Amino acid sequence: MINKKPIKVLQVVGAMNRAGTETMLMNIYRNINREKIQFDFISYSGQEAHYDQEIKRLGGRVIRLSNTSSIKEIYKVIKKYGPYDAVHAHTLFHCGIAIIAARMAGVKVRISHAHTTLDNSGSYKRKIYMRLMRSLINTFSTKLLACSKGAGSYLFGEKSLANEKYSYFPNVIDYLGFLECPKDEVRKFRVDQGLDNSIVIGHIGRFIEAKNHIFLLDIMKSVLKRNHTVKLLLVGDGNLKQQVEEKARKEGIYDYIRFIGIREDIPTLLHSMDVFVFPSIYEGLGLVLLEAQASGVQCVVSEAIQPEADLNIGLVSKLSLKDDPKVWADKIIELANKKEEDLNCIIGGFERGGYSLTLGISKLIDVYKSKTGESNEEYINCLL
């Protein structure tokens, strides 16, 4: 008998703001057949996040919780808003809290998903917490997913990568929307921002320590010693933004930088760039790096970027964070006029890397759904 009820999945996130994991989830959510499968989202933010209104328009719920360490709160959510066919946790070691609550509530599919390779706390208390959560995650998850081998090893432990529960799950994106250059929009944006006749180097990411904006300013200062027509485009927001702005003023380079905040028109912004720079201290993968490659933009990145994020189409150049900013500046200037125009080359890179949105959604649905007698195609809008 075919099950007519939609599959219900509870996504556990910090807050659905514009970032790599959250954007990937929205790429998936927009393209599933929401009559067949529906998402709800647990959020630990008291403020409305970037994607919250869109989630509600698509039929999902944003369920706000206040206590991140409460198993009881998540258990109550599952009982009140469920039953859920799957609980999918994306909150690093906190996944252990969500997974044990799901197990207690009788949820059969319990997924822990690794998205990063490091966090910034090495205290003794934190290490004890990590060890306990890793044990809960490995014991009570029915599936372990990771966007890269490095991310999986960090969250689950190296030995768990050989476990039959473990699977590599690429950070799928709707890359087709980035291939074509929106020329009119790009031209208008560059004029509006005073970027005409400039070499534009760009970065998209939250102003947090991991994204390494301070080093990026050092790189920019070195670039300007070589070429005064260069502008730096910084897209995003975060708690370190003011600190970065103050350093830019102190270094005398503020007038060469455009701080434009959070934007929706990411394809336009990427096609406005000549080089994308990504000097992260750590990254699980770097979804925006895939978007930059989809746009044909040359990318200069740190060694922290996971190898899975390189499509191997000649658009990613890795440098060490130990290198002098001048080394980075030289590479940026070298690559400024070398955009990839061959769309077939870019498409081939995405398909070989398994980043196809349709393929990724189909793989995820295999994890979510029981044997219903229906093909995966019936769950995916982009195939209908």
VENJO-V243069 format. One record per pair of residues at least 24 apart in sequence whose C-alpha atoms are under 8 Angstrom apart, sorted by the first residue. I is the first residue (numbers start at 1). J is the second residue. D is the distance in whole Angstrom. If there is no record, write none. Layout:
# VENJO-V243069
i->{I;I}
j->{J;J}
d->{D;D}
This chain:
# VENJO-V243069
i->{1;1;2;2;2;3;3;4;5;6;6;6;6;6;7;7;7;7;7;7;7;8;8;8;8;8;8;8;8;8;9;9;9;9;9;9;9;9;9;9;10;10;10;10;10;10;10;10;11;11;11;11;11;11;11;11;12;12;12;12;12;12;12;12;12;13;13;13;13;13;13;13;14;14;14;14;14;15;15;15;15;15;16;16;16;16;16;17;17;17;18;18;18;19;19;20;20;20;21;21;21;21;24;24;24;24;26;27;27;27;27;28;28;28;30;31;31;31;32;32;32;32;32;33;33;33;33;34;34;34;36;36;37;44;68;69;69;70;71;71;71;71;72;74;74;74;75;75;75;75;78;78;79;83;85;85;85;86;86;86;87;88;88;89;90;90;92;92;93;93;93;93;93;94;95;95;96;96;96;96;96;97;97;99;99;99;99;100;100;100;103;108;109;109;109;109;109;110;110;110;110;111;111;111;111;111;112;112;112;112;112;113;113;113;113;114;114;114;114;114;114;114;114;115;115;115;115;115;115;115;116;116;116;116;116;116;116;117;117;117;117;117;117;117;117;117;118;118;118;118;118;143;143;145;146;147;147;147;148;148;148;148;150;150;151;151;169;170;170;170;171;171;171;172;172;172;172;172;173;173;173;173;173;173;174;174;175;175;175;175;175;176;177;178;178;178;178;179;179;179;179;180;181;181;181;181;182;182;182;185;186;186;186;186;189;189;189;190;193;195;197;198;198;198;199;199;199;199;199;199;200;200;200;200;200;200;200;200;201;201;201;201;201;201;201;201;201;201;202;202;202;202;202;202;202;202;202;202;203;203;203;203;203;203;203;204;204;204;204;205;205;205;205;206;206;206;206;207;207;207;207;207;207;208;208;208;209;209;210;210;210;210;211;211;211;211;211;212;212;212;213;213;214;214;215;215;216;216;217;218;219;219;219;219;220;221;221;222;222;222;223;223;223;223;223;230;231;231;231;232;232;232;233;233;233;233;234;234;234;234;235;235;235;235;235;236;236;236;236;237;237;267;267;270;270;271;271;271;273;274;274;274;274;275;275;275;275;275;276;277;278;279;280;280;281;285;293;294;294;296;296;296;296;297;297;297;298;298;298;298;298;300;300;300;308;311;311;311;312;313;313;313;315;358;358}
j->{372;373;372;373;374;372;373;36;36;34;35;36;37;38;36;37;38;84;85;368;369;37;38;39;40;82;83;84;85;86;37;38;39;40;84;85;86;87;88;368;39;40;41;42;84;86;87;88;39;40;41;42;87;88;89;90;41;42;43;87;88;89;90;91;98;41;42;43;44;89;90;91;42;43;44;45;91;42;43;44;45;49;43;49;50;51;52;49;50;51;50;51;262;205;206;286;287;288;90;115;171;287;171;172;173;287;51;172;173;174;357;172;357;361;58;380;381;382;361;379;380;381;382;378;379;380;381;58;59;379;378;379;379;68;94;94;97;97;97;98;100;101;101;98;101;102;101;102;104;105;102;105;105;107;109;368;369;110;111;368;111;112;113;113;114;115;116;155;130;133;134;137;155;133;133;137;133;134;135;136;137;133;136;136;137;140;141;136;137;140;140;142;141;142;143;367;368;140;141;142;143;141;142;143;144;145;137;141;143;144;145;144;145;146;147;144;145;146;147;151;152;155;284;146;147;148;151;152;284;285;150;151;154;282;283;284;285;150;151;152;153;154;155;282;283;284;151;154;282;283;284;167;367;169;170;171;284;285;284;285;306;308;284;306;284;285;360;354;355;360;285;287;355;354;355;356;357;360;287;290;291;355;356;357;356;357;291;294;350;356;357;294;267;267;291;294;295;294;295;296;343;295;267;268;271;295;267;268;271;268;268;269;271;272;268;269;272;272;258;231;229;229;230;231;229;230;231;273;274;336;230;231;232;233;272;273;274;275;230;231;232;233;273;274;275;276;277;332;232;233;234;235;270;273;274;275;276;277;232;233;234;235;276;277;278;234;235;236;288;234;235;236;237;235;236;237;238;236;237;238;239;240;241;238;239;240;240;281;280;281;282;283;278;279;280;281;282;279;280;281;244;279;244;247;279;325;277;279;248;325;325;326;328;329;329;251;253;325;326;329;326;329;330;332;333;256;256;257;258;256;257;258;257;258;259;260;258;259;260;261;259;260;261;262;263;260;261;262;263;261;262;291;295;295;297;295;296;297;297;298;336;337;339;299;300;332;335;336;300;301;302;321;304;305;321;309;346;346;347;339;340;341;346;338;339;340;335;336;338;339;340;328;331;332;353;349;350;353;349;345;346;349;340;382;383}
d->{8;7;6;6;7;6;8;8;7;8;6;4;5;7;6;4;6;8;6;8;7;6;5;6;8;8;8;5;5;7;8;6;5;6;6;6;5;6;7;8;6;5;6;7;7;6;5;6;7;6;5;6;6;5;6;8;6;5;7;7;6;5;6;7;7;7;6;6;7;7;6;6;8;5;5;7;7;8;5;6;6;6;7;5;6;5;6;5;5;6;6;7;8;7;8;7;5;7;8;7;8;8;6;6;6;8;8;8;6;7;8;8;7;6;8;6;5;6;8;6;4;5;7;7;5;5;5;8;8;8;8;6;7;7;8;8;7;7;6;7;7;5;7;7;6;8;5;7;7;6;7;7;7;8;6;7;7;6;8;6;6;6;7;6;7;7;8;7;6;6;7;8;7;7;7;7;5;7;8;5;5;7;8;8;7;6;6;7;8;6;7;8;8;6;8;8;7;7;5;5;6;6;6;5;6;7;7;6;7;5;6;6;5;6;8;8;6;4;6;6;6;6;8;6;6;8;6;8;5;7;8;5;8;8;5;3;7;6;4;8;8;6;8;6;6;5;8;7;6;7;8;8;8;6;8;6;7;6;7;6;7;6;7;7;5;8;7;7;6;7;8;7;7;8;5;6;5;6;8;8;8;7;7;6;7;6;7;6;8;8;8;8;7;5;7;6;5;6;5;7;7;7;8;7;6;7;8;6;8;6;6;7;7;6;8;8;8;7;7;7;7;5;5;6;6;5;6;8;6;7;6;5;6;7;7;5;5;7;7;6;5;6;6;6;5;6;7;8;6;5;6;8;8;6;8;6;5;6;8;6;5;6;6;6;6;6;5;6;7;8;6;5;8;8;5;5;5;7;6;4;6;5;5;6;7;6;8;8;6;5;6;8;7;7;4;6;8;6;5;6;7;8;6;8;7;8;8;7;7;6;5;7;6;6;7;8;7;6;6;6;7;5;7;8;8;7;5;6;8;6;5;6;6;5;6;8;6;5;6;8;6;6;5;6;7;7;5;5;7;5;6;8;7;6;7;6;8;7;7;7;5;7;7;6;7;7;7;6;6;6;6;7;6;7;8;6;7;6;8;6;5;6;7;8;5;7;7;8;7;6;8;8;8;7;8;5;7;7;7;7;7;6;8;7;8}
